[in-house]
């Protein structure tokens, strides 16, 4: 095997004892100018500091891999700095990551493939030639030459496709790309063998054999949690249910699935206890009747151990007495009895409570503890904590200097400028350095998917509409556009059902608004228009949801409309202070010096309303001046400090980098 140099950061001699001979450890320079470099997890903070202080000449971070000891997990913020992670012992994976310096670039190319291309894929990505991919020619040529990069590219595409994956096998079974697939054939054959009803015992025997045939039984039996799953379902030894009468009852596949789900739902994973365990955790109700050498009662504060537990239901004390239910007095008496029995359960009982809650607020001991102390019972325990003198080390607020860091491709979008206005540090991290959060594979439909779907529906509707027409024809055309958008975007049917159920009300509300809008002389011109405008050394870019030719009262000016599916209150808040809104003035600036109107169209299920921007020309001029002033300040060395507050920080991907939580 050919030897390969591996640039290391933060390793010591102990880490290299089991190092493979074909990977030659080479200390990295003081700051790696080219990657990939392998960074030990113990040096994570030092690497983060160097990465922010000394980015590469083009503004990127170096290609880096985070090395983790066996069994450890990477911190959340690691994904902002590292292209991949590898655990101790995963040498084959490390060799693959080091095989080609363009591996990470190819994975990014997979993440940037158009969604429309993925939605229309008729064959597995691995069966496509590189020439068939919608990528730059040079990238396609590299994928055709480099097997390692092509495998990584295919894995990344498949991860994206899993977000659009089917929830049940029967939904995906008819897909044309599975027609000749060997695995699909094996699964289809197995489902055929498991279709007929049979006694539960026979189900378990057949199930066990199928697991063995797929090579899964041995893996489950070798895993601690897997062994408990097999035991709960009696798959470890189905014959032990031979004399159990319910095992002879016949059931279908659906009944078996329901039975297995219930069995697993009511079971709990119990890790193996070390031999001779000397401590047992159990509810306080289980203390009496056993011999204990000592008992510890934690959490005896006023919040967790009140004089009486809260009683369920909304009945008054008189009503509870009338129907024979326990009253507050009964609950208090029972709690006092439980307390006395707990204190008498062992010769030594330690009662613990906290003095402050998670927010730092003072917490009193339980009234039962306070009564105990007033009666003079019990002795104060020695505080096991050791007093230490700490030197104040205030957390420095990051204040990076972005001189020399150009915007990607010299372009500035409305969302990027909003980041700069909301929090300069967020703009620095997410826009100038190009850091991004790795999205989890999650197929659930959310409000963002609903908004994209509505945009797609309205674009299709207006592009196919010749002008004002019959209300019934418009309603039918909107429904047809909705069906076409669903076929293109393919939201998960079950998750999308609540949104689709609201569609008829939103459709009718929109058509009522459209009729009034067109009655005043307005006409649709264009939807989803890509616009750009040079501004000094930059280019402003954006996509305008819709452009109408306005009514006569507006002297025929164009009206820029941005759709909003959020609440009407949030739309009003955007325009409450004209100087704070960025999106509409930015879109006005994209059309140059043309006099235009602009507004947000709030699409609600009860009513659609257009909220216009006051004095769009003044807002446009103020925005252009602000853009030029802000970017000049950055070029002059102004520090980009984290200034975000409230909702801006709650969903910010750069929150872990600015250390806001450790400074709050």
N, C-alpha and C positions, 0 to 999 in steps of 0.2 A: 504494500500500500504506500502511495506517495505521501511524504511528509508535508505538512502545511503549517506555516507560521500562524499563530493566534496572538493578536495583540491583547494584553491583559491590563486591567485597571483594578487595583485594590486587592490583589491576591497575595497570599504569603506561601511559605514553603509547605505548610501543613495541607493547604488546599491542593497541592500538586502531587501528593503521594500516590494517588490512584489515577493519575492523568494518563490518557492513551498515548502510546509512543509516536503515533502518526500526527498528533497535534502538538507542534513545537511551541511551548509557551514563550512569548516574547514580550518584555515590558513595553507598554505603550509610551509614547513621548509625553512630555509635560502636558500637552493638550493635543489630542488626536485630530489631525487635520483631515484625514480620510478614514473611513470605516471599512468593514465593521470592527468595533472594539468590544471585547467581552468585559463587562463591569460586574464585579462581585457585589452582592446586595449590601454588604457592610459599608461599601463606599458610595451608596446611593446618594446621600445628601451632598457629599463632596462633588460628585459628578453633576448633580443638579446645579450647584452653585457655579461650577465652571461652564456648564452649558449656557446658562443665562448671561454670564459675564463675557464669554468669548464665543459667540456663534461663528460659524464658518463665513467666509467672505460673502457668499450669496444669501446669508441670513438663515440658512438651515442649521439644524443640529446635526452632529455626526451620526452616521449609522451605528447603532449600538444595540447590544444584546445584554439583557440582565441575567446574571447567573445566580441561581437560588439553591441553597442547601436542600437536600432531599426532604420532602414533606412540608416545606414552607410555601407560603403564598405571596405573590407580589402585592405591594401596597397599591391602592387605587391610583395615586398620582404617577406611578411608574409609567403608565401608558402614554403620558405626555412626552416622555423623554426617550423611550426605548421602542424599537421596532419589533422586538420579539423577546420572549423569555425562554430560558432553558434550565432544567433542574440538573443537579449533580447526578451523573450517571447516564444522562440522555445524550450520549456521544454521537449517535447516528443523526439525531436532530441537529446537533451543533455542526456536524460536518455539512449537512444540507444547507444550513444558514450561511456557512462560510464558503460554500461552493462557488457562489457568484456574487460579486459586489452589487449587482443590479437586482437582486432577489426582492428587496423591499420595494423598489420602484415598480416592479411588475405586480406586486400585491396591491400597490396603490392604483395601478392602472385597472385592475379588476374592480376595485371599489368605485371607480369613476365611470364604469360602463353605463351607458344610458339605460334607464329603467324600461323604456319601451323595447329595447333589444332583448332584455331578460324576459319580459312578459311574453314575447313572441317566439321564444326558443322552442323549437320542435324536436331537438335532439339533445342528449347530454352534452355539456360543454366540452368534455374530453374527446368527443367524436368530431368536433369542429376543427378544421384546418386553421392555422394562424391567419391565413389570407381572408377568412370569412369573418374575422373579428373587426368591429368598428373602432380600430385603434390607428394611431399614426403608423406610417409605413415602416419607419425604423424600429418601432416597438414590435410590430408583427414579425419583422425579420429576426429580431433577437429571440423572440419566443420560439420561432421555428428552429433556431440553432441550439438554444440552451434548454436541455431537458429539465434541469433543476428549477429554472424559472417558470417553465411551462407547468410543471406540477404544482408549484406554489400558486401560480395564477389560477389554475383550475380549482384548487382548494378554496381560494378566496371567493371565486364566483359561486361555487356550490354553497358557501356559507351565506352569501346574499340570497341565493335562490331558496334557502331554507326558510327565509322570512316570508316567502310566498308559498311555502309548502302546504300540502294537503294535510288535514287533521286525521283522516281515517284512510286506511289502505283501500277500502272499496271506492273512495273518491279518486284515488290516483291510479287504480288498477287499469282503467281504460285509456290511460295516456298513451299516445302513439309511440313515444320514445321508449316505452317499457315492453313493447311487443316482443322483441327478441332477447331481452335481458335475462341472463341465467339466474340471477338472484330473484328477479320477479317471478320467473317460472317456478323456482323452489318454494317461494312464499305462496304462490297460487296453488301449488300442489298440496302444501301443508294445510291451507285453509279448506281445501276440498276434503282432506282426511278428517278435519275437525268440525265438519258441518253438521253431522248427524247427532241427534240426542243420544245420551247413554247415562248409566248410573254414575254418581259422583266418583265412586272408587275407580271406575274404568276411565273417567275423565283424567284423574290424577295420574294413573299409570301411563296413559297415552301422552299426556302433557310432559311427563318426565322424559319419555322417549324422544319427543320432539326436541326438547332442550338438549338432550344428549346428541341427537343427530346434527343440530346446529352448532355444537361445540361450546354451548353456554353453560351446561350443567357443571362441568369441572370448575369453571371460573367462579360461579356462584358459590360452590362448595368450599372454595379456597379463600373466600372473603368472609370476614366476620359478620357483616350485615347481610351478605348473600345467604349465609347459612341460616340466619334467623328468618329470612323470607321463605326459604325452602321449608323450614320447620313449621312456620305459621300456616302454610298452605299444604302441609303434609306431603310435600314433594320430595323430602329427604327419604321417606320410607312410607309410601302410600299403603302398604299392607297393614300398618298399625291401625287403620280405620276399618279393617275387615269386619270386626264385631260391633261397629258403631251403626245402629239402624239407619240414621239419615244418609249414610254413604251409599245405601242401596237405592235411593230415590233417583229416578231418571230426571234429567234436566237438559235443556238446550244450551247452546253456546252463550246466549245472552244471560241466562240464569247463572251459568258458571262465572261469567265476568262479574255479575253483580255479587255473587257469593265471595269471590276472591277479593273484590274491592272492599266489601264489608269486613272481611277477615283482616286485611292489611290496615284498614282504617282504625280498627279497634286494637291493633297491636302496637307496641312501642319498641323501638330499638334499645336494647340494654347491653352496653359494652361490658365485656368480661371484667368482673371484679378481681382485684389482686388477691392472691391467697392470704388468708388470715386478716382480712380487713377489720380495722378496729373502730371504724366510724360508720354509722348508718343514718341516712337522712329519710325522715318519714313525717307525715302530718302529725300535728299535736294530738289529734284524737286517738292515735295509735299508741301513745306512750303508756297509759295505764295497763296493768296486768303483765308487765314484763320486768325482768331484772336488768337494771342499767347501772353501770359503774359511775357514770356522769351524764348529764344532759346539758345541752346548749340550746337556749331559746333565742334565736336572732330575730331582729325586726320588731322588737317590742316598743314601737313608737306610736304616737297618737294616730297616725295615718293607717298603719298596717294592723294595729291591735286595739281598736276602739272598745269601749265598755260592752257593746253589743253589736253583732253583725247586722248590716242593713237587711230589713225584711222585704221580700219580694211583693209586688203588687201595689196598687194604689188605694188600699182599703184604710179607713180610719180605725183607730183603736177600738171604738165602739162596734164597728162592723166586724172586726176580727174576733172580738169576744162573742158576738152574736152567732157567728158561724163556727165557733170552736177552734179558731186558728190561734197560733202563738202570738202573744202581744210583746211589746217592747220590754215589759217587765220580765216576761218569761225568758226572752232572749238574754237579758242581762243576768238573770239568775243562772242560766245554763253556762254563760261565759265565765262567771265567777267560779262555778263548780269545776269547769274545765281548767281554769287557771290554778286552783288549789291542787287538783290531781297532778298537773304538770310539775308544780313545785315539789310535790311529794314523791315523784317518780324515781328519784335517785338520791344518794347521799350528798352529792354535789351538783348544784344546778347553777349554770351561768346564764344570766339574763342580759341580753345585749340590745342596744338601740342606737340609732344614729342621731346626731345632733343637728345635721343639716341635710336637706334633700339635694337632688341632682342640680337644682337651680341655685343652690347656695342659701336657700331660705332656712331660718331656724325651725327645728322640729322638736316638740316636747316629748318626753317619755309618755307611754300609755298611762291613762288614769289608773289602771291596775298596778302599774309599777310605782306610780306616785303614792298610791295608798300603802303599798308595801313599805316604801321608804318612810312614810309618816308613822307607820306602826313600829318603826325601829327594827324591822326584820331584815336580815341580809347584811352583808358586809360589802363596802365598796371595793371593787377589784383594782389591782395595780394596773396602771396604764402601760401596756407593752410597747408603746411607741417611744422612739428615741428622739429627743429634741435635737434638732440640727439648726445651725445658722446658715442661711442661704444668702448668697451674694446676688443681688438683683441683676438679672440679665434681660433687659427689655428686648422684645422682638423688634428687629429693625423692619421698617416698612419698605418693601421693594420700591426702588426708584430707577428703573433701567433707562439708559440713554439709547435712543433708537437712531442716532445719526448714522447714515450709511446703510440703513436697512430699507430697501425699496419695497413698495407694495407689490404683491405677486402680479406679474405681467403689467405693472403700472396702472392697474384698474382699481377704482373705488366704487363699491355698491352702496345702496342705501343702508343695508343691514350692517356693512362694515363701518360706515360713518356713525350709525346709531351706537355701535360698540364703543367707538371713540368718545362720543358724547356721554354715554352712560358710565363708562369706566375706562380711562386711558390704559390701565394695565391689561384689561381684557383685550383691547385692541392690539396691544403689543404681543401678547401671547398667542392669541388665536388668529390674528391677521398678518402681523409682520413675521412672526416665527413660524406660522403655519401649523401650530400644534392642534391636535384634534382628539376627541374622545373616541375610543373604539366602541361602536354600538354593539349592544348585546343582541343575540339572535332572538328576536321576539316578533312573532307573527300577529300579535294582538292589534286590533284596530283602535285608533285613538282619535281625538279631536283634530289632530293634524291631517290624518287620512281623510276625515270628513271634509275638511276645508279644501284639500286638493281635489277631491271628488266633485264638489260643488263647482270649483273653477272649471274643471274639465267639462261638466255638463253644460254650463252656461256658454262656454266657448263653442262647443259643438252646436248648441241651439242657435246662437246668433249667426254663426258662419253659414248655416244651412237655411236661414230665414231670409226671405226676399224683402221684407218690410212689414209694417203693421198689417195684421190679418185678423182672422176670426179667432175669438177666445178659445173655442173648442179645438181648432186646429193647432193653436199655440200650445195648449195643454197636452195634446197628443205628441207634438214635436218635442216638448220638454221631456216627456216620459220616454220617448224613443232615445233621446240624447242621454238620459239617465241609464238606460239599459246598455247603450254603447260604452259609456264611461265605466260602468261596472265590469263589462267584458274586458276592457283595456287594463284597468287598474287592478282588477281581481282582488278586492278586499275579502277577508274571511267571512263567509256567509253568516255564521252565528254571531261573530263580534260586530258585524256591520248592521245586523237586524235592527237594533234600536235607532240607529241613524236613518236607515231606509224607511222605518216606520214614520219618522218625522218628515219625510220628503213631501207627501201630498200637501201638508199645511204650508211648508216653505215654498213649494211650487205655486200654490194659489196666491200666497202673499206677494211673491215676486211678480206674478202676472198682473195683479192689481196695481202694483207700483209702476210696472212697465207701461200699462195702459195710460195712466195719468202722465207719466214722463213723456210719452210720445204724443199725447194730446196737446202738450205745450210746444210741439214742434221739434223735439229732440229726435235724432236718428243715430243708430249704431254705425260705427265706422270700422273699428278693428279691435281684435281681442288678442291678449298675450303678445304684445308687440315688444320685441327686443330693441332697445334704444341705447345709444351711446353719444357722448358729447365730449370733445377735447376740452380740457381745462388746465392750461399751463402744461406741465410735463405729465399730467395725469389724464386718464380717460374715465369719465363718469359712465357707469353702465347700470342697466336695470331692465326689468320686464314690467310693463304697464298692463294691468289686468284688462283694461277696456278703455277705448276712446270713443266718445260720441261727438257728433256735431250738435252743439247746444241749441237751445230755443232762440227765437227772435229777440227776446228780451236781453239775451247775452251777446247780441250783435254777431251771431254766427260763430262765436269762438268755440274751439274744441273743449270738451269736458273730459278730464281724466278721472276715471272711476277705479277705486280699489275695493275689492270685495272683502267683507269681514263677516265671518261666521261666529265671532265672539259675541259676548253680551253687549246690549246697547249701552250699558253704563260704561264699559271699557272703551267703546268707540267715542262716547262723549268726552271721556277723560283725555283721550288723545288730543282733542282740539280745544280743551279747556284753556290751555296756555299756548297760543299760536307759536311762540318762540321755541317751545320745547318739541313740537312735532317735527320729525325729519322726513318721513316717508313721502308725503304729498308734495312738499316743496322740492324734494329731490327729483321726483318724477316731473315736476314742472320744469326743472332745470335741464332735464334730458332733452326737452324739445327746443332748446336754444332760446332765442329772444321772442318767440311767438307768444302772444297774449292768450292765456288759457285759463279755464276754471278747473277746479279739482275738488273731489270729495270722497268720503268713505260711504259705501253702500252697505248698511247693516242688514244682513239677511237673517231675519228671525222667523220663527214659525207662526207668529201672530201678525207681524207687520214688517215690511221692508221699508227702510227710510234712508234717504240720502242726506248726509251731514256734510255741508260744503265748508271748504277752507276759506276763512275771511282773508281778503286781499292777497290772492295767490302770488301776484307779481312782487309785492313787498316781501313776502315770505321767501320767494325764490332768491331775490337779491340778498337777503340776510343770510340764507343758507350758503350761497356761493362765497360770500365774504367770509363766513365762518370757516368753510372748508379751506380756503386759501390761507387764512390766518392760522388755523390749527396745524396744518401741514408745514407751514413755514416755521412755526414754533418747534415742531418735532425735528425738522432739519437743523434748527439752531441749537439743539441739545436740550430742549425742555424734557424734564423727567416725566415718565409715564407712570404715575402713582396709582394704586388701587383706590378709587374714590366711589365705587358703587355702593348703593344702599338698597335695603328692602328687597322688593321682588327681583331687581336686577341681579342680586347675588344668589337668590334662592335656586335659580336654574343655571348658574354660570358654570361652564366646564373648567374654567381657570381658577375656581375658588380654592382648590387645594394648593395652587402654586403661590398665590399671594398671601397665604397664611392668615386669612381674615379670621378664621375661627380661633386661632391661637392668640390673636390680638384683641378679640372682642371682650 
